[in-house]
Amino acid sequence: MGYARLCGVRLWQVLLGYIASFCALVVTAMAIMVLFAAAGIISQTQLEQNMQRWQQVTTP
């Protein structure tokens, strides 16, 4: 609510900006990850194994 008051805009506009920024961040991170995987810098199988291990640790 502070940004809305500070900038003189409605609260929904500030929230929409946060949502748009988050979506842009996710898309950019995914694009970079795909580029790294295509270049061979990141191993997709290693990522999958790490993700499975992480899911097993967090599952009660």
trRosetta pair geometry for C-beta under 8 A, 3 or more apart (Angstrom, degrees):
i j d omega theta_ij theta_ji phi_ij phi_ji
1 4 5.5 -54 -154 37 43 115
1 5 6.3 38 152 -15 72 107
1 11 6.3 -21 -109 -108 70 114
2 5 6.0 -60 -149 41 30 105
2 6 5.9 29 156 -20 67 113
3 6 5.5 -56 -137 41 31 113
3 7 5.8 9 169 -1 68 113
3 9 8.0 -23 132 52 81 104
3 14 4.9 137 92 -132 116 136
4 7 6.6 -65 -137 48 20 93
4 8 8.0 156 168 -21 50 2
4 9 5.7 -103 -141 77 66 69
4 10 6.4 -27 -149 154 118 15
4 11 4.6 -30 -84 -86 162 59
4 13 7.4 126 -114 58 94 91
4 14 4.8 -100 -67 -18 88 140
5 8 7.5 25 -174 -73 27 41
7 14 7.5 147 43 -82 132 107
9 13 4.6 -85 155 73 122 140
9 14 6.3 141 91 -47 114 86
10 13 4.9 98 64 0 80 104
10 14 7.6 -149 99 -3 46 84
11 14 5.7 -55 -156 35 40 110
11 15 6.3 36 150 -16 71 106
12 15 5.5 -53 -144 41 37 112
12 16 6.1 42 153 -23 67 105
13 16 5.6 -49 -144 35 31 114
13 17 6.5 37 151 -22 61 103
14 17 5.6 -53 -154 32 32 115
14 18 6.7 34 149 -19 64 102
15 18 5.6 -50 -151 33 36 113
15 19 6.4 35 152 -17 67 104
16 19 5.7 -53 -146 37 33 111
16 20 6.2 33 155 -18 66 107
17 20 5.8 -54 -143 39 30 110
17 21 6.2 31 156 -20 64 107
18 21 5.8 -56 -147 36 29 111
18 22 6.4 29 155 -20 64 106
19 22 5.8 -54 -149 35 30 111
19 23 6.4 30 154 -17 64 106
20 23 5.8 -54 -147 37 31 111
20 24 6.3 32 154 -19 65 107
21 24 5.7 -55 -147 37 31 111
21 25 6.3 35 152 -22 64 106
22 25 5.6 -53 -150 34 31 114
22 26 6.5 30 154 -18 65 104
23 26 5.8 -53 -148 35 32 110
23 27 6.3 29 156 -16 66 107
24 27 5.9 -55 -145 39 30 109
24 28 6.1 30 156 -18 65 110
25 28 5.9 -58 -145 39 27 110
25 29 6.2 26 157 -18 64 109
26 29 5.8 -56 -145 37 28 110
26 30 6.3 27 157 -17 64 108
27 30 5.9 -57 -148 38 29 110
27 31 6.3 30 154 -20 64 107
28 31 5.7 -55 -147 35 30 111
28 32 6.4 28 156 -16 65 106
29 32 5.9 -55 -147 38 30 109
29 33 6.3 31 154 -20 64 108
30 33 5.6 -55 -146 37 31 112
30 34 6.4 33 155 -20 65 104
31 34 5.8 -53 -148 35 31 111
31 35 6.4 31 153 -18 63 106
32 35 5.6 -54 -149 37 33 113
32 36 6.3 31 154 -17 66 106
33 36 5.8 -53 -146 38 31 110
33 37 6.3 31 154 -18 65 107
33 42 6.7 -47 -159 49 70 165
34 37 5.7 -55 -145 38 31 111
34 38 6.2 31 155 -19 65 107
35 38 5.7 -55 -145 37 29 110
35 39 6.3 23 156 -14 64 109
36 39 5.8 -59 -145 41 30 107
36 41 4.4 -77 -166 65 85 116
36 42 4.4 57 127 -2 110 113
37 40 7.8 47 180 -69 30 23
37 41 7.5 -83 -67 53 24 73
37 42 4.9 -55 -80 73 65 103
37 43 7.9 117 -128 -112 78 7
37 44 5.4 57 -144 -61 124 98
42 46 7.6 -135 179 62 66 112
42 47 6.4 36 166 -47 108 123
43 46 3.8 66 86 10 114 113
43 47 6.7 177 93 -13 60 81
44 47 5.5 -51 -149 35 36 114
44 48 6.4 37 153 -20 66 103
45 48 5.6 -51 -149 35 34 112
45 49 6.4 34 152 -18 65 105
46 49 5.7 -53 -148 37 33 111
46 50 6.3 33 154 -18 65 106
47 50 5.8 -56 -147 38 30 110
47 51 6.3 30 154 -20 65 107
48 51 5.7 -55 -146 36 30 111
48 52 6.4 29 155 -18 65 105
49 52 5.8 -54 -147 37 31 110
49 53 6.3 31 154 -18 64 107
50 53 5.7 -55 -147 38 31 112
50 54 6.2 33 153 -21 65 107
51 54 5.6 -53 -146 36 31 113
51 55 6.4 31 154 -19 64 105
52 55 5.7 -53 -147 36 32 111
52 56 6.5 32 154 -19 64 105
53 56 5.8 -55 -150 35 31 111
53 57 6.5 30 153 -20 64 106
54 57 5.8 -55 -149 34 31 111
54 58 6.4 15 159 -7 66 110
55 58 6.2 -63 -142 44 30 101
55 59 6.0 32 159 -26 66 110
56 59 5.9 -53 -139 31 28 111
